[in-house]
Amino acid sequence: MLHRWIRAGMAAPLVCALALGAATSARAATVSVRGLRIDNRADQPLGVDDPSPTLSWKLSGSGDAARQTAYEVRVTGDATWDSGRVAGSAPQTAYAGPPLASRAHVAWQVRVWDGNGDASDWSAPASFEMGLLAPSDWGAAKWIQLPPPPLNRGVVIDVGDQDARYLRLDVTKLG
């Protein structure tokens, strides 16, 4: 009977040590990624005209290991690209995937590795949309001009019968 108690008494610390070892081998990163930006814009821009935009992010964390030692960027949508793990402490990179086409919708995420070599979770996705990159992309589009004053009435602009796959109006008022 005493032999069983000794064996059980030795088994409990061994089980605890194994559980603790498994928990420490799968440590969480001490840093997280937030604040994704495209060409230093905090919004999710439409009409990006840079074919190789700069993707940047901010880091959150505390402690000595809360620093970036590597990163990985993944892009989905109309273009797909994965940078793979890239060693570096700069929280930015230029898009280096396949060429981005006019009107391409792109979503992207980042994860980083901290000073302990642990990977963070993937960031929340951010997105952007490419603009019209070539003059031929504009087709028969033309600038809309306002009629002469008085402008205190509704404005109706006749664009005729046209098939449009895509339409965006950017309206501003000066004054």
C-alpha positions as a printed NumPy array, in Angstrom:
array([[  0.   ,   0.   ,   0.   ],
       [  2.799,   2.411,   0.921],
       [  4.461,   1.568,  -2.416],
       [  1.385,   2.784,  -4.339],
       [  1.349,   6.092,  -2.452],
       [  5.023,   6.707,  -3.201],
       [  4.51 ,   5.889,  -6.875],
       [  1.423,   8.15 ,  -7.023],
       [  3.337,  10.865,  -5.183],
       [  6.088,  10.773,  -7.799],
       [  3.674,  10.673, -10.708],
       [  1.857,  13.893,  -9.78 ],
       [  4.96 ,  16.147, -10.053],
       [  5.928,  14.422, -13.308],
       [  2.479,  15.084, -14.822],
       [  2.65 ,  18.722, -13.67 ],
       [  6.14 ,  19.139, -15.135],
       [  5.041,  17.698, -18.486],
       [  1.98 ,  19.971, -18.581],
       [  4.09 ,  22.994, -17.693],
       [  6.652,  22.081, -20.356],
       [  3.934,  21.79 , -22.995],
       [  2.502,  25.144, -21.968],
       [  5.852,  26.941, -22.166],
       [  6.828,  25.374, -25.489],
       [  3.694,  26.88 , -27.071],
       [  4.16 ,  30.377, -25.618],
       [  2.141,  33.217, -26.972],
       [  4.031,  36.037, -28.629],
       [  4.637,  39.104, -26.48 ],
       [  3.729,  41.408, -29.35 ],
       [  0.626,  41.929, -31.478],
       [ -0.048,  43.748, -34.75 ],
       [ -2.56 ,  46.568, -35.218],
       [ -3.013,  49.777, -37.203],
       [ -2.452,  48.461, -40.731],
       [ -1.8  ,  51.215, -43.278],
       [ -1.416,  51.435, -47.029],
       [  0.925,  54.175, -48.283],
       [  0.713,  55.645, -44.76 ],
       [ -3.079,  56.035, -44.902],
       [ -5.042,  54.804, -41.91 ],
       [ -8.272,  54.367, -43.853],
       [ -9.019,  51.601, -46.327],
       [ -8.367,  53.636, -49.456],
       [-10.104,  53.439, -52.791],
       [ -8.338,  54.399, -55.994],
       [ -4.73 ,  53.611, -54.997],
       [ -2.494,  54.552, -57.935],
       [  0.791,  53.087, -56.651],
       [  1.416,  49.676, -58.293],
       [  3.737,  48.715, -55.412],
       [  2.195,  50.35 , -52.321],
       [  3.928,  50.416, -48.951],
       [  2.225,  48.221, -46.371],
       [  2.919,  49.242, -42.772],
       [  1.695,  48.354, -39.308],
       [  2.052,  49.184, -35.621],
       [  3.109,  46.902, -32.795],
       [  1.647,  46.505, -29.304],
       [  3.301,  44.705, -26.453],
       [  5.379,  45.026, -23.331],
       [  8.583,  43.561, -21.996],
       [ 12.008,  43.011, -23.473],
       [ 10.784,  40.524, -26.09 ],
       [  8.013,  42.85 , -27.359],
       [  9.857,  43.745, -30.525],
       [  9.635,  42.573, -34.092],
       [ 12.391,  40.29 , -35.377],
       [ 10.567,  39.072, -38.492],
       [  7.236,  39.487, -40.281],
       [  4.987,  37.794, -42.796],
       [  2.438,  39.512, -45.035],
       [ -0.35 ,  37.678, -46.809],
       [ -2.526,  39.222, -49.485],
       [ -5.847,  37.879, -50.76 ],
       [ -8.538,  39.078, -53.107],
       [ -7.952,  39.891, -56.768],
       [ -4.227,  39.287, -56.142],
       [ -2.695,  36.658, -53.871],
       [  0.76 ,  36.824, -52.338],
       [  2.54 ,  35.573, -49.254],
       [  5.869,  37.135, -48.371],
       [  6.899,  34.156, -46.27 ],
       [  8.852,  34.855, -43.098],
       [ 11.112,  37.874, -43.64 ],
       [ 13.757,  38.786, -41.048],
       [ 13.593,  42.46 , -40.15 ],
       [ 12.579,  44.932, -37.491],
       [ 11.018,  47.595, -39.761],
       [  7.209,  47.514, -39.469],
       [  6.681,  48.003, -43.19 ],
       [  7.342,  46.49 , -46.595],
       [  6.559,  47.257, -50.215],
       [  4.018,  45.029, -51.933],
       [  6.049,  42.556, -53.994],
       [  3.409,  40.166, -55.276],
       [  2.   ,  39.821, -58.779],
       [  1.205,  43.133, -60.524],
       [ -1.928,  44.795, -59.189],
       [ -4.502,  45.487, -61.881],
       [ -6.815,  48.457, -62.149],
       [ -9.841,  48.145, -59.849],
       [ -8.289,  45.197, -57.963],
       [ -9.761,  44.649, -54.485],
       [ -7.027,  43.584, -52.085],
       [ -7.194,  42.405, -48.466],
       [ -4.063,  41.872, -46.389],
       [ -2.857,  40.774, -42.964],
       [  0.424,  40.698, -41.057],
       [  1.949,  38.599, -38.313],
       [  5.295,  39.186, -36.634],
       [  7.812,  37.246, -34.595],
       [  8.903,  38.675, -31.25 ],
       [ 12.277,  38.717, -29.514],
       [ 11.66 ,  35.183, -28.192],
       [ 11.02 ,  33.873, -31.708],
       [  7.284,  33.403, -31.106],
       [  4.797,  34.294, -33.834],
       [  1.92 ,  36.671, -33.103],
       [ -1.621,  36.023, -34.23 ],
       [ -2.532,  37.348, -37.663],
       [ -3.709,  40.952, -37.566],
       [ -7.265,  41.891, -38.388],
       [ -7.502,  42.235, -42.174],
       [ -7.299,  45.611, -43.889],
       [ -8.184,  46.292, -47.509],
       [ -7.719,  48.709, -50.364],
       [ -8.802,  49.075, -53.95 ],
       [ -6.621,  49.96 , -56.88 ],
       [ -7.532,  52.93 , -59.039],
       [ -7.426,  53.2  , -62.803],
       [ -3.74 ,  52.721, -63.569],
       [ -3.601,  53.154, -67.351],
       [ -5.198,  55.862, -69.528],
       [ -6.991,  53.128, -71.477],
       [ -8.783,  52.071, -68.264],
       [-10.773,  55.293, -68.358],
       [-12.476,  54.319, -71.638],
       [-14.943,  56.981, -72.757],
       [-15.213,  58.566, -69.31 ],
       [-15.328,  62.344, -69.177],
       [-15.415,  64.935, -66.458],
       [-18.857,  65.995, -65.325],
       [-19.356,  69.736, -65.308],
       [-22.011,  71.676, -63.512],
       [-24.524,  73.786, -65.385],
       [-24.255,  77.569, -65.034],
       [-25.789,  79.283, -61.938],
       [-28.194,  79.438, -60.182],
       [-27.055,  76.285, -58.4  ],
       [-29.66 ,  76.415, -55.651],
       [-31.681,  73.801, -57.46 ],
       [-31.291,  70.094, -57.943],
       [-28.791,  69.007, -60.552],
       [-29.647,  66.229, -62.968],
       [-26.839,  64.893, -65.092],
       [-27.838,  62.829, -68.109],
       [-25.237,  60.202, -68.939],
       [-27.347,  58.578, -71.619],
       [-27.938,  54.874, -72.09 ],
       [-24.812,  53.05 , -71.051],
       [-23.908,  49.686, -69.622],
       [-21.788,  50.11 , -66.533],
       [-20.16 ,  47.319, -64.637],
       [-18.708,  49.759, -62.179],
       [-19.695,  53.279, -61.183],
       [-18.354,  55.614, -58.527],
       [-19.253,  59.225, -57.988],
       [-16.991,  61.393, -55.876],
       [-18.943,  64.53 , -55.067],
       [-17.552,  67.585, -53.339],
       [-18.774,  71.085, -52.704],
       [-16.523,  74.059, -52.378],
       [-17.564,  77.155, -50.504]])
